[in-house]
Amino acid sequence: MAVALLLPGCYSRDDLKSDAGNTKAAETIEAAAGKAPAASPEAEPSATTAATGPLKQVNVFLEVSGSMEGFMPKTGADAQNTRFQQHVAQFLSDVNRSASVQRKTFYRIKDKPYRDSYQQLETTVREGIREPASSTSIPAILDTLVSHYYQPNAVSVLISDFIYAPRNAGAVPYIKTDITDALNAAGRSDLAVSVYGHTSDFKGAFYPAMKTAAKRINRCCDTDIPYYVWVIGPADAVRRFDAALLKKAPGEQAHFGVKYSAPPSSLLNKFQNQGAWYYGEKDASKRAAGATYHTVAVSEVSAQQPVEFVLGMNLQALPTLYQDLGHLKANLQLTGQDTDAKIVNVFGATDQTRASSGPEAQYTHFVKIRVTKMGKAARPLQVILQDKRPMWITQWTTKNDSNINQVGAKTFALSSLIDGVAAVTTDEQNQAPIFQVPLTLQPAD
């Protein structure tokens, strides 16, 4: 959020609350302007409906400070537009048309949020910012979103460059704390945040967070500039919004506090298997087609006669980050007792596996495991996807953006912003994995 804190007190939580649209006065004003009033609290959906039906509410906030003008330059004679304009206009249209959301509201964030219609906000994106704000404060906005727009079965979406400018160099170490305090102000125990990172060409003045070279870089930029879409709300609502509207989102992503079900999975005894083993379930021979298996019964194993088996997993319901082979290879782990079992390969479905008549056709990803040593009794194995921060966050972070054309497509103190999010949304001492698949390794009868 560009040039944050350069003008402290630009707005407060009370300023933001006044436009939250959840008071009788606000409803009266909106009705007079032809806008629908906020949904009545008496109409809360049941827990079952909330979990399976459409989301009740989505609030979309677009930052329109001066630093965002380069993403949304005023339409010129050449009629060229930026990738930001193309992407965000399409995203707004997707939200507006989505049957997965009952009610959508749109806001510009200047000195405070101002309610827009979909058409008004889309015009701003397409034709440029007409009256840019001088300054905005990331902590104040985040505080307000979790304090006044947070409700069950609803999310807030914040689109911004997320450039957080400290008052001085001495304030830089406290960026994480500022973000943590803002998100924690309302004490939301089920808070989740999904972060989507994008880059765009940029045509205008760039305002660096660190003013060591210049307070303003005119006619910028030779490099792409990052911008971000943050989805904020209760964990289940964030997960469902991600799946409904950002499943095929371009760019990068990271998820904090969102919980996912274990993926469908099964051992595959006729798919790249090696050695003397079979399904160890007692009723394996009586199971119908399509049954799943998670027990490996080993007849014989040694360094000279290794056993290899493949676990199929269907990760289609997970965000694309957790389907990415690079991320999986770096973060999938295997744990076990009395065995040297290890993952030797992780690979995705192919045209051949998808067209197969075998059970492998049901799965999007495969994990090959090799065993050369095991104990004399049944022991558990766990295939675990650890919740590790994706590398792009570090790669997109810079400590000094005053020479942005030389630094490249990076954001000042991005890692610190994300540190602040993680401190609120995850248990850093006992971090739960994204998913785990339990297996059993046992000697054959």
N, C-alpha and C positions, 0 to 999 in steps of 0.2 A: 504494500500500500504506500504509494510513493510519498516521500518526504515526510514520513511520520515523525511527529514530535517536534518539528521545526517551529510550529506554532502551538505550543502546549495549551490545552484548554480549548482547542478548536471546537470540540463538542464534548459533552459528558454523557454518562449513561442516561440521565434524565432527558437530555435532548433527544436521544435516540428512542427512548421509551415513548415519547410523546407522539411518535409517528408509527408505533408498532401496530396500529390498527386493531387493538383489542379492547378499546374502551368505547362507551356509548357515544361520547363526543366524536371520536374518530369515525364511528359507524355513521353518524348523522352527516358529517362532512362528506364522507365517501358516497353516501346515498344521494346527496344533493349534486355531486359531481358525476352521477351516473355509474358509480363503482359499486360492486357487490360488497356488503359488509362482511366482516370476519365471521367465520363459522361459529355457530352457537355452541357453548361448552356442553349443553344438554345433549348434543347429538354425538357424543363420543361413541365410536364403534366398539363392539364387543372384542374381547381378546382374540377370539377365533377369526372374526372378520378382519381385524387389524393385521393379523399374521398372513392372511391369504388374499384379501381384497386389495384394492388400490390404496396408495398412501393418501392420507387425509389432506395434507397441505405441503406445498413446496414454496419457499420464499427465495427468490433469486436476487442477489445484490451485485450490482456492477459498479466498480470503482471508477469515478470520473474526475479524479484529481489531474493536475497539470501533467504529471509524469505519465499518464495513460494516453495523452493526446497522440503520441507517436504510434500507438497501436491503432487508433481510430482517427486518422488525419481527415480534415475536412475535404469533401469531395472536390477535386480539382479538374482542370480541363482534360487531363489525361485519363480521368475516370478510373485510375488504378486503385485497387484496395489491397489491404494487407492480409496475410494468412490469419491473423487474429480476427479480423472482420468476417472473413469467410467462415472460420470455425465457430466463433461465438454466435453469429447470426443463425447458423444451422442448429447449434445447441439450444438457443432460445426457442426456435421453431419446434424442435423435438419436444421440449418441455411443454410448450403451449398446446401441442396436439396430443400429448400422451394420454392414453386412457388409463395409465398406471398411477395417475395423480388426479385426485378429485378437484382440488382447488390450487390455482397457481397465482402468486402475486409477484410483482416485479418492482425493483427499487433501484434508483441511482443513489450512490453514496457520495455526498459532497461534504458539507459541514455536518450533515446528519442524513439518514436515509429519507429519500423522497419517493413516494409511491408513484409509479408510472403504470400505464397500460403496457401490454405486450408490444403493441404497435409503436408506442413512444420510445421504449427502450431499444427496440430493433432499429428504429430510425437513428438513434444516437450511435449505435454500433456501425451502421452503414454510412452515415453522412458525417460523423465526427462529433466531438464534444464541443458544444457551442459556448458553454459557460463553465470552464473547468474550476474545480475547487483548488484553493491554495495549498491545503494540507489536510491529511487525514491521519488517524492514529490506529495502527493495527490492534494494540491491546484494547482500546476503547470499543472498537467494532466487535471484536471477538467476545468481549465481556457482554456486550449488548445482545449478541445473537444467542448466547447460551442463557442469558438472564430473562429475555423478553420475547424471544421468538421460538423458544424450545418447547415442544409439546410431544406427547406420544404420537407415533405414526406420522411424523412430519420431519422434514429436514430444511436446513437453510443452505444455500449455495452461494459462495462468495467468489467473485472473479476479480482478480487484481494482480499487479506485478509483485506484491508483497515485499517491496523495498522498505525496510524498517530503518529509519535514520535515527540513531541515538543523538541525544543532545550534545554529547562530546565523546571523545575516545574513551574516557573513563567509564562511560555507561555501557560500552559494548559487552563486557562480561556479564551484564545483567539481562541481556536480551532473552535468554532462556527463562529466567525467573519472571520477566514481564509477561511472556506468553502463557506460562503456567498459571500465574495468578489470574490472568484475564479469563482463561478457560475454566478455572476452578472457582471463580467468584460465586457461582450459583450452586456449587456442590452437586453437579449432575453425576450420579454414580454410574450411569450407563452410557456416558458420553463416548462417541466415536467420531473420528475424522478421517475421511479419505482425501488424499492430496493427488491431484493430477497436474503434471508439469508439461508445458508446451513452450515452443519457441516461435517467434514471428519476426518477419522484417519489421522495421521500426523507422518511421519518417517524421522526425520532429526533434524537440529538445529533450535531452536525457538529463535527469536530475540525480546524480550519484548520492548514495548515502554518506560516503566519506568524501569530504570536500578538500582533500589534500592537493588536488591539481586544479579543479574548477568547480564552482557551485552549479554550473549549468554547461552542458555540452550541446551547442547548437548544431543543427543539420546532422543529427545523428540518425542512424548508426551504420557503420560498415559491417558490423556483426549482428546476428540475430539477438533478440532480447527475450528472456524467459517471462512467461506469465503463468498463472496458476488458477485452478478451479478447486476450491475446498468445499467438501460436502460435510456438514456438521449436524449432528442430531443424535437421537438414541441409536444404539448399535444396530438393532434389527431394522430400523427405518433406513439407516445409511446403507446397510447391506442390500436392501431391496431396491433403493434408488439406484445404487451402482449397477445392479443387475438389469434394471429396466431401461436405464437411459445412458449408461456409460460403459456398457459391456464391450462395445467395439471402439472405445475412445482411443484416438491416436495419442502419441506422446508417451510420457512416463507416468508411473503411479506408485503410491504407497498407502497403506491402510493401517490405522491405529485404533485399537479398541473394538474393531469389527470381529464378530465371531462367526465361524463357518461350521457346517456339519461335516462329519467325516465323509469322504467321497465313496461312491460305490466301488468295490474292489473285489478281486478274487485271484487266487493262484491259478496258473494255467499249466497243466501237466503235459500238454501236447504242443507247446509253443516255445521253441528254443530251449527246451529242458535238456539236462545232461545228468547222467549218473542214475543210481538205483534209488528212486524215491517214488512215492505215490501220495494221493490225498489221504490224510490221516483221520478225517471225520468218520465216526463209526457207521454212519448211514450213507457214506459216499456212493456206494454202488446202487442205492435205491433212490437217489435224488433225481428229480426231473431235469430236463434240459434247462439251462439258464441258471442253475443253482450256483452258489458261490462257495469258495473253499478258502480256508485260512490256516490249515494244519499240514505240515510237511512231515511225512513218515519216511525216515531214511533207513534203507536196508544195509547200505555199506558206504563208507566215506573215508577218504584218506587224501594225503597230498597227491598221491599218484592217481587216485580215483575221486576227483572232486564231484560234488553235487552242485548243479546250477538249476535255479528255478526262476520264473518270471512272475511278478505280481502285476496284474493289470489294474489300472485305476481310471475312473472316469472323472476328470477334473473340469468338465464342461460348466458346472454351476459356479465355479470359483472365478474371481477376477483374472484377467489375462496375465497379471504379474505372476500368479501362482501356477499358471500353465506354461510360462516361459521356460524353455529347456535350460537356458543358461542359469536362471535363478534356481531351478530345481536341482541341477547338478551341483551348484554351490552350497545348497542349504538342506537337501534331503539327507537324513542321517539314519543309520541302522543301529539299534541297541539290542544287546542280548547277553545271556549268561552261559558260561561254559562252552563257548563256541568262538570260532574265528570268522563267523559269517560276516560278509561285507558286500556293499553295493559295488558292482563292477561296471554297470552301465545304466543310464537313464535315457530313454528315447521316446519319441512320439509316434502316434499312429501314422500309417502310410496308406496309400491307395490299396495296397495288397491286404493289409489287416482290416481295413474298413469293408472290403469286398468279401472277406473270408466268411465261410459258413460256420467257423468255429467260434468259441466264446470270446476270442480276442477282438472280434468286431465290435463288442460293446464298450471298448475302452479307448480313451484318448491318449494315455501315457502308460509306459511300461518301465518297471524297475527290475533289473536282473541282479540276482543275489548268488554269491558263490560261497560254498561251505567246504572246508577240508577237515574240520575237527568239531566234534560236538560231545556233549556229556552223555551219561548213561540213563538219564531220565528226561522227561519232557521239560522244556524250558521256553519261556516267552521270548519272542522277538518283537520289536516295534519299528516300523518304518515311519519316521517323523519328519514333517516339514517344519523346521524351526522358523520362528518369527524374527527374521533378520532384516535390518534396514537395507533397502536396495542401494546399490553402489551409485546410482545416478545422483542421489542427494549430495553426496560428497563431491562428485564430479562437477556439479552445478553450483558449488559454493565458492565464493571469493571473500577474502578479508578486506579487499580494497577495490571498489568499482569506479574509482575516480578516472581511470583510463580504460573505459569499458571496451573501446575498439581493440585494445591490445589484450585485455583479459578474455574476451570472448563471451559466449552465451552463458553467463553465470549471474547469480543473485547474491548480493551482500548478505552474509551471515545466515544463509538458508539453513545450514545444519543446526544453528542455534535455535531458529524458529521451530524446527522439527523436534529438537530436544525438548522444547517447552511443551509441544503436543504430546510427545511420548510420556513425559512425566505425569501427565494427567490421565491418559487413556490406557496405560499399561502398568502392570505390576513389575517394575524393573528388577525386583528381587526374586520373583517366581514367575517368569514370563511363560505364558501358555503357548504351545505350538499352534500353528495354523490348522494342522490336522495330524492325526496319528492313526496308523492302521496296525492293529494287533495281529500277530501271527504266532503260531506254535511250532517249534522244532522238536521232534521226538524220534526215538528209535522205533523201527518197525516192530510190530508184534511178532 
